[in-house]
């Protein structure tokens, strides 16, 4: 099995087989990324992410992992989607302070199988969007602190302090539910 770096570099040179392998490897994770944030637009945004990755693959220089590169693209696609929706309403979104619930109040949200899952998802959706992205990538996609730093373009120390802050915010939110 080829490693992600080799596949992404080959895709950047036009190797469609390498692109298909990367899509197969990461499709579920990218779709999961959008699930609690984009509701019924999840599939469209997943496809947009892979199209953008195909376009950007030639510019990949290996400064981060291919996974961080791909999820960074997914993050940008999500932010563009939200900004596009906000243009109709006027005020530009602030991803550091606004939650999915604030930014897309009409978005269809994932319903968990049981009450505990629903509470956790609601608590996640009430976090500022940037923090929701960090915690989901850390716990659901097993991102390392360094991968997260590359994905969201902040220092690793900032990621560590944000994870600490997120845990406290989730505890408070879950207690409130």
C-alpha positions as CSV (number, residue, x, y, z in Angstrom):
1,X,0.0,0.0,0.0
2,X,1.4,3.4,-1.0
3,X,1.8,6.1,1.6
4,X,-0.3,9.2,1.4
5,X,2.6,11.5,0.4
6,X,3.4,9.4,-2.6
7,X,-0.2,9.2,-3.6
8,X,-0.8,13.0,-3.3
9,X,2.4,13.8,-5.2
10,X,1.3,11.3,-7.9
11,X,-2.1,12.8,-8.1
12,X,-0.5,16.2,-8.5
13,X,1.3,14.9,-11.5
14,X,-2.0,13.7,-13.0
15,X,-2.2,10.1,-11.8
16,X,-5.9,9.5,-11.5
17,X,-5.4,6.1,-9.9
18,X,-3.5,7.8,-7.0
19,X,-6.3,10.3,-6.7
20,X,-8.9,7.5,-6.5
21,X,-6.9,5.8,-3.8
22,X,-6.7,8.9,-1.7
23,X,-10.4,9.5,-2.2
24,X,-11.2,6.0,-1.1
25,X,-8.9,6.3,1.9
26,X,-10.3,9.6,3.2
27,X,-13.9,9.9,1.8
28,X,-15.6,8.7,5.0
29,X,-13.5,11.0,7.2
30,X,-14.2,14.1,5.1
31,X,-17.9,13.2,5.0
32,X,-17.9,12.8,8.8
33,X,-16.2,16.2,9.0
34,X,-19.1,17.9,7.3
35,X,-21.8,15.8,9.0
36,X,-22.3,17.8,12.2
37,X,-21.6,21.2,10.4
38,X,-23.3,21.2,7.0
39,X,-26.3,18.9,7.3
40,X,-27.9,18.3,4.0
41,X,-25.0,19.9,2.1
42,X,-22.5,17.3,3.5
43,X,-22.2,15.3,0.2
44,X,-21.8,18.4,-2.0
45,X,-19.1,19.8,0.3
46,X,-17.3,16.5,0.4
47,X,-17.2,16.4,-3.4
48,X,-16.0,20.0,-3.5
49,X,-13.2,19.2,-1.1
50,X,-11.9,16.4,-3.3
51,X,-12.2,18.6,-6.4
52,X,-10.2,21.3,-4.7
53,X,-7.7,18.7,-3.6
54,X,-7.3,17.5,-7.2
55,X,-6.7,21.1,-8.3
56,X,-4.3,21.8,-5.4
57,X,-2.4,18.5,-5.4
58,X,0.3,19.8,-7.7
59,X,1.1,22.6,-5.2
60,X,1.5,20.1,-2.3
61,X,5.1,20.4,-1.0
62,X,5.0,18.0,2.0
63,X,5.1,20.7,4.7
64,X,2.3,18.9,6.5
65,X,0.8,15.5,6.2
66,X,-1.5,14.8,3.2
67,X,-4.3,14.3,5.7
68,X,-3.8,17.7,7.3
69,X,-3.6,19.2,3.8
70,X,-6.9,17.5,2.8
71,X,-8.7,18.5,6.0
72,X,-7.4,22.0,5.7
73,X,-9.1,22.1,2.3
74,X,-12.3,20.8,3.8
75,X,-12.1,23.5,6.5
76,X,-11.7,26.2,3.8
77,X,-14.6,24.7,1.8
78,X,-16.8,24.8,4.9
79,X,-15.8,28.4,5.7
80,X,-16.6,29.5,2.1
81,X,-20.0,27.7,2.3
82,X,-20.8,29.6,5.5
83,X,-19.6,32.9,4.1
84,X,-21.7,32.4,1.0
85,X,-24.8,31.9,3.2
86,X,-23.9,34.9,5.3
87,X,-23.6,37.2,2.3
88,X,-27.3,37.1,2.1
89,X,-27.7,38.1,5.7
90,X,-25.1,40.9,5.8
91,X,-22.6,40.4,8.7
92,X,-19.5,38.3,8.0
93,X,-19.1,35.2,10.2
94,X,-16.6,35.0,13.0
95,X,-15.5,31.3,13.2
96,X,-13.6,31.9,16.4
97,X,-16.7,32.9,18.4
98,X,-19.8,31.7,16.4
99,X,-21.1,28.2,16.6
100,X,-22.8,26.1,13.9
101,X,-26.1,26.8,15.6
102,X,-25.3,30.6,15.3
103,X,-24.0,30.5,11.8
104,X,-26.5,28.1,10.2
105,X,-29.6,28.0,12.4
106,X,-31.7,26.2,9.8
107,X,-29.1,23.5,9.0
108,X,-30.1,19.9,9.3
109,X,-28.1,18.4,12.1
110,X,-27.0,14.9,12.9
111,X,-29.2,13.1,15.4
112,X,-27.4,10.5,17.5
113,X,-28.7,7.0,18.2
114,X,-29.4,7.7,21.8
115,X,-29.9,10.6,24.2
116,X,-26.2,10.8,25.2
117,X,-25.0,11.0,21.6
118,X,-27.6,13.7,20.8
119,X,-26.4,15.7,23.9
120,X,-22.8,15.4,22.8
121,X,-23.5,16.5,19.2
122,X,-25.6,19.5,20.5
123,X,-22.8,20.5,22.8
124,X,-20.3,20.2,19.9
125,X,-22.5,22.3,17.7
126,X,-22.6,25.0,20.3
127,X,-18.9,25.4,20.4
128,X,-17.3,28.2,18.3
129,X,-16.9,26.5,14.8
130,X,-13.1,26.6,14.9
131,X,-13.1,24.8,18.2
132,X,-15.6,22.2,17.0
133,X,-13.3,21.5,14.1
134,X,-10.3,21.0,16.3
135,X,-12.0,18.7,18.8
136,X,-13.7,16.5,16.1
137,X,-10.4,16.1,14.2
138,X,-8.5,15.3,17.4
139,X,-10.9,12.7,18.8
140,X,-12.8,11.4,15.7
141,X,-10.0,11.4,13.1
142,X,-7.1,10.8,15.5
143,X,-5.2,13.9,14.4
144,X,-2.0,14.6,16.3
145,X,-1.4,18.1,17.7
146,X,1.1,18.8,15.0
147,X,-1.4,17.7,12.2
148,X,-4.0,20.0,13.8
149,X,-1.6,22.9,13.9
150,X,-0.8,22.4,10.2
151,X,-4.5,22.0,9.3
152,X,-5.8,25.2,11.0
153,X,-2.5,27.1,10.6
154,X,-1.7,27.9,14.2
155,X,1.2,26.8,16.4
156,X,1.1,23.5,18.2
157,X,1.0,25.2,21.6
158,X,-2.1,27.0,20.6
159,X,-3.7,23.7,19.7
160,X,-2.9,22.3,23.1
161,X,-4.4,25.3,24.9
162,X,-7.5,25.2,22.7
163,X,-8.0,21.5,23.5
164,X,-7.8,22.3,27.2
165,X,-10.4,25.2,26.7
166,X,-12.6,22.9,24.5
167,X,-12.8,20.2,27.2
168,X,-13.9,22.8,29.8
169,X,-16.5,24.3,27.5
170,X,-17.9,20.8,26.6
171,X,-18.1,19.9,30.3
172,X,-20.0,23.1,31.0
173,X,-22.3,22.6,28.0
174,X,-23.1,19.0,28.9
175,X,-23.8,19.9,32.5
176,X,-26.2,22.6,31.2
177,X,-28.0,20.0,29.1
